[in-house]
Amino acid sequence: MPLIAGILINSGAFCQNLSPQIRLNQVGFYPGSPKIAILAKDISGKFMITSPDLTQIFYTGELSGPKKSSYSPNVTRMADFSSFAQAGVYVVWVPEVGFSYQFEIKPKVNQDLAAALMKSYYYQRMSIPLSYDYAGKWSRPAGHPDNKVLIHPSAATPQRPEGTVISSPKVGTMPETIISTLLTRVLLWALCFLYMKIIMPTVSI
């Protein structure tokens, strides 16, 4: 249930250390999305959503019953705070365990991550230079050229022995050689052009 912000009591009975046993999405959550943290310890009791310095409580709830899985001997508990939608930076605090890494609640919480993911496709281009205007501190000259590839011993044949110089597959063969990534790339580019502002030479938005 929601709890008006208050001052936490500084008591030796409470653990006020960062705990890796409280696991959650460290990027954050959308205000209206499900919000769950997993406690990798089988204890009952309350959990709280607090300010990062533990001086204010914004939400309190009860840990779930024990959760078991056939894939692991570990018993976990869930901290469900889906009903808490106030934008801000918080931690999950379990008094007997400690507090989690910080996370945010806000609209477009994944936008910076999505932009970095899209930009990573640009950074991976080896056969063109990455200029400072677009790549900043990661700018560099072109890497290996596409038209000079040496045959590795594991791929050698009598007709094409080790060390033979060939060109790499052309761009048009990518859907054939990396078909499993096609849907992901198409969806990323669609989202990029619809919603994102990314400084890349191929994205004029």
PENOR-V603655 format. One record per residue. N is the residue number from 1. RES is the residue in one small letter. PSI is psi in whole degrees, 0 to 359 (NA if undefined). BURIAL is # if it has 9 or more other ideal C-beta (glycine too) atoms within 8 Angstrom, else .. Layout:
# PENOR-V603655
n: <N;N>
res: <RES;RES>
psi: <PSI;PSI>
burial: <BURIAL;BURIAL>
This chain:
# PENOR-V603655
n: <1;2;3;4;5;6;7;8;9;10;11;12;13;14;15;16;17;18;19;20;21;22;23;24;25;26;27;28;29;30;31;32;33;34;35;36;37;38;39;40;41;42;43;44;45;46;47;48;49;50;51;52;53;54;55;56;57;58;59;60;61;62;63;64;65;66;67;68;69;70;71;72;73;74;75;76;77;78;79;80;81;82;83;84;85;86;87;88;89;90;91;92;93;94;95;96;97;98;99;100;101;102;103;104;105;106;107;108;109;110;111;112;113;114;115;116;117;118;119;120;121;122;123;124;125;126;127;128;129;130;131;132;133;134;135;136;137;138;139;140;141;142;143;144;145;146;147;148;149;150;151;152;153;154;155;156;157;158;159;160;161;162;163;164;165;166;167;168;169;170;171;172;173;174;175;176;177;178;179;180;181;182;183;184;185;186;187;188;189;190;191;192;193;194;195;196;197;198;199;200;201;202;203;204;205>
res: <m;p;l;i;a;g;i;l;i;n;s;g;a;f;c;q;n;l;s;p;q;i;r;l;n;q;v;g;f;y;p;g;s;p;k;i;a;i;l;a;k;d;i;s;g;k;f;m;i;t;s;p;d;l;t;q;i;f;y;t;g;e;l;s;g;p;k;k;s;s;y;s;p;n;v;t;r;m;a;d;f;s;s;f;a;q;a;g;v;y;v;v;w;v;p;e;v;g;f;s;y;q;f;e;i;k;p;k;v;n;q;d;l;a;a;a;l;m;k;s;y;y;y;q;r;m;s;i;p;l;s;y;d;y;a;g;k;w;s;r;p;a;g;h;p;d;n;k;v;l;i;h;p;s;a;a;t;p;q;r;p;e;g;t;v;i;s;s;p;k;v;g;t;m;p;e;t;i;i;s;t;l;l;t;r;v;l;l;w;a;l;c;f;l;y;m;k;i;i;m;p;t;v;s;i>
psi: <151;148;131;140;135;178;128;144;129;99;146;343;346;138;125;40;153;131;119;355;347;112;131;178;108;346;308;195;150;150;319;7;163;143;112;136;148;128;116;50;138;81;151;169;196;157;160;149;119;171;156;332;6;20;345;136;129;342;145;146;175;136;148;174;170;139;128;153;144;348;353;145;350;144;130;168;154;140;104;114;37;329;349;119;8;126;143;184;130;174;158;128;124;111;323;352;314;202;160;175;157;151;163;151;119;158;151;37;334;7;315;320;317;320;319;322;316;317;333;330;324;316;336;355;112;336;9;152;148;111;158;327;327;331;350;229;348;13;150;162;172;148;218;142;152;342;8;92;132;138;126;150;324;342;5;146;166;325;337;79;168;137;354;137;122;176;157;167;141;164;324;346;358;315;336;324;334;52;331;341;356;312;317;315;320;315;319;316;321;314;322;309;333;319;345;156;100;134;92;148;336;3;101;56;NA>
burial: <.;.;#;.;.;.;.;#;.;.;.;.;.;#;#;.;.;.;#;.;#;#;#;#;.;.;.;#;#;.;#;.;.;.;#;#;#;#;#;.;.;.;#;.;#;#;#;#;#;#;#;.;.;#;.;#;#;#;#;#;#;.;#;#;.;.;#;.;.;.;.;.;.;.;.;#;#;#;#;#;#;.;.;#;.;.;.;.;.;#;#;#;#;#;#;.;#;#;#;#;.;#;#;#;#;#;.;.;#;.;#;.;.;#;#;.;#;#;#;.;#;#;#;.;.;.;.;.;.;#;.;.;.;#;#;.;.;.;#;.;.;.;.;.;.;.;.;.;#;.;#;.;.;.;.;#;.;.;.;#;.;.;.;#;.;.;.;.;.;.;.;.;.;.;.;.;.;.;.;.;.;#;.;.;#;.;.;#;#;.;#;#;.;.;.;#;.;#;.;#;.;.;#;.;.>
